[in-house]
């Protein structure tokens, strides 16, 4: 029984690793590699498109996201150059 559990745990870890790779490849396909900007995205300073950066919603922010409306960026996603 323990051996079966260990096998299931290993298979689950492998599945998670494959899903992580799928997520990464899907991101790269959609947006390109952010390190080299191979999709040619226009780069702008945050001050060019927003007047204030603040903490915002702290408790379960994903529950407040919507498909349409004002774009919300997390401060964790903003990096210097």
N, CA, C and O atoms as a Tinker XYZ file with bonds, in Angstrom:
   324  protein
     1  N      0.830000   -1.193000    0.000000    73     2
     2  CA     0.000000    0.000000    0.000000    64     1     3
     3  C      0.872000    1.255000    0.000000    63     2     4     5
     4  O      0.616000    2.199000   -0.747000    81     3
     5  N      1.905000    1.254000    0.845000    73     3     6
     6  CA     2.792000    2.417000    0.924000    64     5     7
     7  C      3.504000    2.656000   -0.399000    63     6     8     9
     8  O      3.687000    3.798000   -0.820000    81     7
     9  N      3.900000    1.576000   -1.047000    73     7    10
    10  CA     4.563000    1.688000   -2.344000    64     9    11
    11  C      3.631000    2.311000   -3.375000    63    10    12    13
    12  O      4.059000    3.141000   -4.177000    81    11
    13  N      2.358000    1.916000   -3.359000    73    11    14
    14  CA     1.378000    2.505000   -4.278000    64    13    15
    15  C      1.205000    3.994000   -4.019000    63    14    16    17
    16  O      1.095000    4.783000   -4.957000    81    15
    17  N      1.181000    4.376000   -2.756000    73    15    18
    18  CA     1.060000    5.795000   -2.397000    64    17    19
    19  C      2.269000    6.578000   -2.882000    63    18    20    21
    20  O      2.129000    7.680000   -3.414000    81    19
    21  N      3.450000    6.015000   -2.701000    73    19    22
    22  CA     4.669000    6.687000   -3.159000    64    21    23
    23  C      4.669000    6.839000   -4.672000    63    22    24    25
    24  O      5.093000    7.869000   -5.195000    81    23
    25  N      4.193000    5.813000   -5.378000    73    23    26
    26  CA     4.095000    5.901000   -6.838000    64    25    27
    27  C      3.111000    6.987000   -7.258000    63    26    28    29
    28  O      3.387000    7.745000   -8.188000    81    27
    29  N      1.981000    7.069000   -6.590000    73    27    30
    30  CA     0.999000    8.109000   -6.902000    64    29    31
    31  C      1.553000    9.500000   -6.635000    63    30    32    33
    32  O      1.329000   10.424000   -7.417000    81    31
    33  N      2.273000    9.647000   -5.537000    73    31    34
    34  CA     2.883000   10.942000   -5.218000    64    33    35
    35  C      3.889000   11.327000   -6.296000    63    34    36    37
    36  O      3.916000   12.479000   -6.730000    81    35
    37  N      4.711000   10.386000   -6.729000    73    35    38
    38  CA     5.695000   10.662000   -7.771000    64    37    39
    39  C      5.012000   11.047000   -9.080000    63    38    40    41
    40  O      5.433000   11.991000   -9.748000    81    39
    41  N      3.962000   10.320000   -9.444000    73    39    42
    42  CA     3.233000   10.644000  -10.676000    64    41    43
    43  C      2.586000   12.021000  -10.587000    63    42    44    45
    44  O      2.554000   12.757000  -11.574000    81    43
    45  N      2.076000   12.372000   -9.420000    73    43    46
    46  CA     1.469000   13.695000   -9.244000    64    45    47
    47  C      2.527000   14.784000   -9.401000    63    46    48    49
    48  O      2.271000   15.809000  -10.033000    81    47
    49  N      3.715000   14.568000   -8.830000    73    47    50
    50  CA     4.809000   15.539000   -8.973000    64    49    51
    51  C      5.202000   15.705000  -10.434000    63    50    52    53
    52  O      5.457000   16.819000  -10.891000    81    51
    53  N      5.251000   14.596000  -11.165000    73    51    54
    54  CA     5.572000   14.663000  -12.591000    64    53    55
    55  C      4.484000   15.416000  -13.354000    63    54    56    57
    56  O      4.789000   16.204000  -14.250000    81    55
    57  N      3.226000   15.180000  -13.009000    73    55    58
    58  CA     2.113000   15.892000  -13.653000    64    57    59
    59  C      2.199000   17.388000  -13.397000    63    58    60    61
    60  O      1.990000   18.194000  -14.305000    81    59
    61  N      2.504000   17.754000  -12.171000    73    59    62
    62  CA     2.630000   19.174000  -11.821000    64    61    63
    63  C      3.777000   19.810000  -12.593000    63    62    64    65
    64  O      3.648000   20.935000  -13.077000    81    63
    65  N      4.896000   19.104000  -12.714000    73    63    66
    66  CA     6.039000   19.633000  -13.469000    64    65    67
    67  C      5.665000   19.844000  -14.934000    63    66    68    69
    68  O      6.032000   20.857000  -15.529000    81    67
    69  N      4.941000   18.896000  -15.514000    73    67    70
    70  CA     4.501000   19.043000  -16.906000    64    69    71
    71  C      3.538000   20.214000  -17.066000    63    70    72    73
    72  O      3.622000   20.953000  -18.047000    81    71
    73  N      2.635000   20.390000  -16.124000    73    71    74
    74  CA     1.708000   21.523000  -16.184000    64    73    75
    75  C      2.441000   22.849000  -16.032000    63    74    76    77
    76  O      2.074000   23.833000  -16.675000    81    75
    77  N      3.470000   22.890000  -15.194000    73    75    78
    78  CA     4.285000   24.102000  -15.062000    64    77    79
    79  C      4.954000   24.446000  -16.389000    63    78    80    81
    80  O      4.993000   25.612000  -16.781000    81    79
    81  N      5.477000   23.442000  -17.076000    73    79    82
    82  CA     6.109000   23.672000  -18.378000    64    81    83
    83  C      5.089000   24.144000  -19.406000    63    82    84    85
    84  O      5.387000   25.015000  -20.223000    81    83
    85  N      3.887000   23.575000  -19.370000    73    83    86
    86  CA     2.826000   24.011000  -20.278000    64    85    87
    87  C      2.477000   25.471000  -20.028000    63    86    88    89
    88  O      2.307000   26.243000  -20.972000    81    87
    89  N      2.372000   25.845000  -18.772000    73    87    90
    90  CA     2.064000   27.232000  -18.425000    64    89    91
    91  C      3.146000   28.175000  -18.941000    63    90    92    93
    92  O      2.839000   29.215000  -19.523000    81    91
    93  N      4.404000   27.817000  -18.730000    73    91    94
    94  CA     5.517000   28.659000  -19.194000    64    93    95
    95  C      5.521000   28.778000  -20.710000    63    94    96    97
    96  O      5.697000   29.873000  -21.244000    81    95
    97  N      5.328000   27.667000  -21.407000    73    95    98
    98  CA     5.361000   27.718000  -22.866000    64    97    99
    99  C      4.169000   28.490000  -23.424000    63    98   100   101
   100  O      4.300000   29.178000  -24.436000    81    99
   101  N      3.015000   28.385000  -22.781000    73    99   102
   102  CA     1.843000   29.151000  -23.213000    64   101   103
   103  C      2.091000   30.644000  -23.034000    63   102   104   105
   104  O      1.749000   31.440000  -23.909000    81   103
   105  N      2.683000   31.029000  -21.902000    73   103   106
   106  CA     3.010000   32.437000  -21.672000    64   105   107
   107  C      3.963000   32.938000  -22.751000    63   106   108   109
   108  O      3.740000   33.997000  -23.337000    81   107
   109  N      5.030000   32.173000  -23.016000    73   107   110
   110  CA     6.011000   32.594000  -24.015000    64   109   111
   111  C      5.387000   32.696000  -25.400000    63   110   112   113
   112  O      5.733000   33.592000  -26.170000    81   111
   113  N      4.480000   31.796000  -25.723000    73   111   114
   114  CA     3.809000   31.843000  -27.019000    64   113   115
   115  C      2.942000   33.095000  -27.138000    63   114   116   117
   116  O      2.902000   33.731000  -28.191000    81   115
   117  N      2.254000   33.441000  -26.064000    73   115   118
   118  CA     1.349000   34.588000  -26.102000    64   117   119
   119  C      2.088000   35.923000  -26.026000    63   118   120   121
   120  O      1.771000   36.851000  -26.771000    81   119
   121  N      3.073000   36.024000  -25.126000    73   119   122
   122  CA     3.690000   37.317000  -24.836000    64   121   123
   123  C      5.158000   37.411000  -25.222000    63   122   124   125
   124  O      5.721000   38.505000  -25.213000    81   123
   125  N      5.785000   36.305000  -25.556000    73   123   126
   126  CA     7.202000   36.311000  -25.876000    64   125   127
   127  C      8.046000   36.278000  -24.615000    63   126   128   129
   128  O      7.528000   36.271000  -23.498000    81   127
   129  N      9.351000   36.259000  -24.816000    73   127   130
   130  CA    10.290000   36.217000  -23.695000    64   129   131
   131  C     10.495000   37.635000  -23.172000    63   130   132   133
   132  O     11.031000   38.474000  -23.896000    81   131
   133  N     10.085000   37.928000  -21.940000    73   131   134
   134  CA    10.226000   39.290000  -21.422000    64   133   135
   135  C     11.680000   39.753000  -21.330000    63   134   136   137
   136  O     11.944000   40.955000  -21.367000    81   135
   137  N     12.614000   38.829000  -21.211000    73   135   138
   138  CA    14.025000   39.204000  -21.093000    64   137   139
   139  C     14.567000   39.790000  -22.388000    63   138   140   141
   140  O     15.458000   40.639000  -22.357000    81   139
   141  N     14.032000   39.341000  -23.539000    73   139   142
   142  CA    14.543000   39.834000  -24.823000    64   141   143
   143  C     13.474000   40.563000  -25.641000    63   142   144   145
   144  O     13.774000   41.102000  -26.706000    81   143
   145  N     12.237000   40.585000  -25.156000    73   143   146
   146  CA    11.130000   41.280000  -25.823000    64   145   147
   147  C     11.037000   40.901000  -27.302000    63   146   148   149
   148  O     10.957000   41.775000  -28.164000    81   147
   149  N     11.049000   39.606000  -27.592000    73   147   150
   150  CA    11.025000   39.151000  -28.979000    64   149   151
   151  C      9.691000   39.398000  -29.686000    63   150   152   153
   152  O      9.605000   39.202000  -30.899000    81   151
   153  N      8.665000   39.815000  -28.978000    73   151   154
   154  CA     7.383000   40.165000  -29.604000    64   153   155
   155  C      7.315000   41.662000  -29.922000    63   154   156   157
   156  O      6.352000   42.135000  -30.526000    81   155
   157  N      8.349000   42.396000  -29.509000    73   155   158
   158  CA     8.409000   43.817000  -29.821000    64   157   159
   159  C      7.437000   44.683000  -29.045000    63   158   160   161
   160  O      6.985000   45.711000  -29.551000    81   159
   161  N      7.103000   44.283000  -27.813000    73   159   162
   162  CA     6.201000   45.080000  -26.985000    64   161   163
   163  C      6.826000   46.439000  -26.706000    63   162   164   165
   164  O      8.023000   46.540000  -26.438000    81   163
   165  N      6.010000   47.476000  -26.770000    73   163   166
   166  CA     6.469000   48.828000  -26.464000    64   165   167
   167  C      6.753000   48.929000  -24.963000    63   166   168   169
   168  O      5.930000   48.528000  -24.140000    81   167
   169  N      7.914000   49.463000  -24.620000    73   167   170
   170  CA     8.294000   49.626000  -23.222000    64   169   171
   171  C      8.061000   51.067000  -22.795000    63   170   172   173
   172  O      8.450000   52.001000  -23.495000    81   171
   173  N      7.428000   51.240000  -21.649000    73   171   174
   174  CA     7.157000   52.574000  -21.124000    64   173   175
   175  C      7.423000   52.589000  -19.632000    63   174   176   177
   176  O      7.324000   51.565000  -18.956000    81   175
   177  N      7.759000   53.759000  -19.134000    73   175   178
   178  CA     7.889000   53.936000  -17.689000    64   177   179
   179  C      6.494000   53.939000  -17.077000    63   178   180   181
   180  O      5.540000   54.394000  -17.709000    81   179
   181  N      6.371000   53.442000  -15.871000    73   179   182
   182  CA     5.075000   53.407000  -15.201000    64   181   183
   183  C      4.434000   54.776000  -15.105000    63   182   184   185
   184  O      3.210000   54.898000  -15.160000    81   183
   185  N      5.257000   55.812000  -14.960000    73   183   186
   186  CA     4.728000   57.173000  -14.831000    64   185   187
   187  C      4.050000   57.660000  -16.108000    63   186   188   189
   188  O      3.303000   58.638000  -16.072000    81   187
   189  N      4.299000   56.995000  -17.237000    73   187   190
   190  CA     3.670000   57.389000  -18.495000    64   189   191
   191  C      2.216000   56.931000  -18.593000    63   190   192   193
   192  O      1.450000   57.481000  -19.384000    81   191
   193  N      1.829000   55.937000  -17.806000    73   191   194
   194  CA     0.464000   55.440000  -17.935000    64   193   195
   195  C     -0.286000   55.324000  -16.615000    63   194   196   197
   196  O     -1.428000   54.865000  -16.597000    81   195
   197  N      0.333000   55.729000  -15.511000    73   195   198
   198  CA    -0.404000   55.734000  -14.245000    64   197   199
   199  C      0.080000   56.892000  -13.381000    63   198   200   201
   200  O      1.235000   57.309000  -13.463000    81   199
   201  N     -0.814000   57.395000  -12.561000    73   199   202
   202  CA    -0.474000   58.536000  -11.716000    64   201   203
   203  C     -0.127000   58.122000  -10.297000    63   202   204   205
   204  O      0.459000   58.906000   -9.550000    81   203
   205  N     -0.482000   56.902000   -9.916000    73   203   206
   206  CA    -0.219000   56.467000   -8.547000    64   205   207
   207  C     -0.068000   54.951000   -8.510000    63   206   208   209
   208  O     -0.804000   54.226000   -9.179000    81   207
   209  N      0.886000   54.486000   -7.729000    73   207   210
   210  CA     1.046000   53.056000   -7.489000    64   209   211
   211  C      0.853000   52.833000   -6.004000    63   210   212   213
   212  O      1.556000   53.420000   -5.180000    81   211
   213  N     -0.110000   51.975000   -5.663000    73   211   214
   214  CA    -0.381000   51.718000   -4.247000    64   213   215
   215  C     -0.618000   50.228000   -4.037000    63   214   216   217
   216  O     -0.624000   49.447000   -4.989000    81   215
   217  N     -0.811000   49.852000   -2.803000    73   215   218
   218  CA    -0.984000   48.444000   -2.465000    64   217   219
   219  C     -2.270000   47.890000   -3.051000    63   218   220   221
   220  O     -2.251000   46.792000   -3.607000    81   219
   221  N     -3.375000   48.593000   -2.952000    73   219   222
   222  CA    -4.636000   48.133000   -3.522000    64   221   223
   223  C     -5.323000   47.092000   -2.669000    63   222   224   225
   224  O     -5.200000   47.101000   -1.444000    81   223
   225  N     -6.047000   46.195000   -3.312000    73   223   226
   226  CA    -6.810000   45.160000   -2.616000    64   225   227
   227  C     -5.840000   44.143000   -2.024000    63   226   228   229
   228  O     -4.993000   43.605000   -2.736000    81   227
   229  N     -5.960000   43.881000   -0.742000    73   227   230
   230  CA    -5.042000   42.966000   -0.072000    64   229   231
   231  C     -5.667000   41.591000    0.152000    63   230   232   233
   232  O     -4.985000   40.576000    0.009000    81   231
   233  N     -6.928000   41.543000    0.496000    73   231   234
   234  CA    -7.579000   40.281000    0.824000    64   233   235
   235  C     -8.128000   39.626000   -0.441000    63   234   236   237
   236  O     -9.017000   40.183000   -1.085000    81   235
   237  N     -7.622000   38.473000   -0.799000    73   235   238
   238  CA    -8.070000   37.704000   -1.963000    64   237   239
   239  C     -8.284000   38.589000   -3.199000    63   238   240   241
   240  O     -9.410000   38.709000   -3.682000    81   239
   241  N     -7.215000   39.206000   -3.712000    73   239   242
   242  CA    -7.386000   40.119000   -4.845000    64   241   243
   243  C     -7.950000   39.445000   -6.090000    63   242   244   245
   244  O     -8.651000   40.089000   -6.870000    81   243
   245  N     -7.660000   38.169000   -6.290000    73   243   246
   246  CA    -8.149000   37.499000   -7.499000    64   245   247
   247  C     -9.672000   37.480000   -7.565000    63   246   248   249
   248  O    -10.239000   37.427000   -8.656000    81   247
   249  N    -10.336000   37.523000   -6.425000    73   247   250
   250  CA   -11.800000   37.516000   -6.438000    64   249   251
   251  C    -12.368000   38.834000   -6.956000    63   250   252   253
   252  O    -13.559000   38.911000   -7.255000    81   251
   253  N    -11.541000   39.868000   -7.067000    73   251   254
   254  CA   -11.987000   41.175000   -7.550000    64   253   255
   255  C    -11.632000   41.404000   -9.020000    63   254   256   257
   256  O    -12.035000   42.419000   -9.590000    81   255
   257  N    -10.895000   40.497000   -9.641000    73   255   258
   258  CA   -10.496000   40.665000  -11.028000    64   257   259
   259  C    -11.692000   40.448000  -11.951000    63   258   260   261
   260  O    -12.551000   39.608000  -11.686000    81   259
   261  N    -11.735000   41.216000  -13.038000    73   259   262
   262  CA   -12.777000   41.075000  -14.051000    64   261   263
   263  C    -12.118000   41.063000  -15.422000    63   262   264   265
   264  O    -10.981000   41.513000  -15.567000    81   263
   265  N    -12.821000   40.552000  -16.432000    73   263   266
   266  CA   -12.260000   40.461000  -17.775000    64   265   267
   267  C    -12.228000   41.800000  -18.504000    63   266   268   269
   268  O    -11.416000   41.993000  -19.410000    81   267
   269  N    -13.105000   42.728000  -18.117000    73   267   270
   270  CA   -13.175000   44.025000  -18.791000    64   269   271
   271  C    -13.037000   45.127000  -17.761000    63   270   272   273
   272  O    -13.352000   44.938000  -16.586000    81   271
   273  N    -12.563000   46.284000  -18.212000    73   271   274
   274  CA   -12.453000   47.425000  -17.309000    64   273   275
   275  C    -11.029000   47.926000  -17.215000    63   274   276   277
   276  O    -10.238000   47.769000  -18.145000    81   275
   277  N    -10.713000   48.521000  -16.103000    73   275   278
   278  CA    -9.395000   49.110000  -15.879000    64   277   279
   279  C     -8.378000   48.005000  -15.623000    63   278   280   281
   280  O     -8.632000   47.086000  -14.846000    81   279
   281  N     -7.230000   48.099000  -16.277000    73   279   282
   282  CA    -6.166000   47.116000  -16.094000    64   281   283
   283  C     -5.567000   47.279000  -14.708000    63   282   284   285
   284  O     -5.265000   48.395000  -14.285000    81   283
   285  N     -5.396000   46.185000  -14.011000    73   283   286
   286  CA    -4.783000   46.207000  -12.681000    64   285   287
   287  C     -3.475000   45.430000  -12.726000    63   286   288   289
   288  O     -3.444000   44.262000  -13.113000    81   287
   289  N     -2.405000   46.090000  -12.329000    73   287   290
   290  CA    -1.101000   45.439000  -12.252000    64   289   291
   291  C     -0.737000   45.254000  -10.795000    63   290   292   293
   292  O     -0.975000   46.141000   -9.976000    81   291
   293  N     -0.163000   44.117000  -10.466000    73   291   294
   294  CA     0.329000   43.908000   -9.108000    64   293   295
   295  C      1.728000   44.498000   -9.024000    63   294   296   297
   296  O      2.507000   44.398000   -9.972000    81   295
   297  N      2.043000   45.107000   -7.901000    73   295   298
   298  CA     3.371000   45.702000   -7.743000    64   297   299
   299  C      4.462000   44.649000   -7.865000    63   298   300   301
   300  O      5.594000   44.971000   -8.228000    81   299
   301  N      4.138000   43.399000   -7.568000    73   299   302
   302  CA     5.114000   42.319000   -7.730000    64   301   303
   303  C      5.486000   42.107000   -9.190000    63   302   304   305
   304  O      6.555000   41.571000   -9.482000    81   303
   305  N      4.606000   42.525000  -10.125000    73   303   306
   306  CA     4.850000   42.323000  -11.545000    64   305   307
   307  C      5.628000   43.468000  -12.185000    63   306   308   309
   308  O      5.985000   43.387000  -13.361000    81   307
   309  N      5.892000   44.517000  -11.442000    73   307   310
   310  CA     6.570000   45.685000  -11.999000    64   309   311
   311  C      8.028000   45.652000  -11.570000    63   310   312   313
   312  O      8.344000   45.609000  -10.381000    81   311
   313  N      8.911000   45.672000  -12.567000    73   311   314
   314  CA    10.347000   45.589000  -12.313000    64   313   315
   315  C     11.053000   46.750000  -13.016000    63   314   316   317
   316  O     10.595000   47.199000  -14.067000    81   315
   317  N     12.155000   47.240000  -12.454000    73   315   318
   318  CA    12.909000   48.285000  -13.148000    64   317   319
   319  C     13.569000   47.715000  -14.402000    63   318   320   321
   320  O     14.206000   46.663000  -14.354000    81   319
   321  N     13.413000   48.411000  -15.511000    73   319   322
   322  CA    13.986000   48.014000  -16.805000    64   321   323
   323  C     14.100000   46.521000  -16.930000    63   322   324
   324  O     14.562000   46.022000  -17.956000    81   323
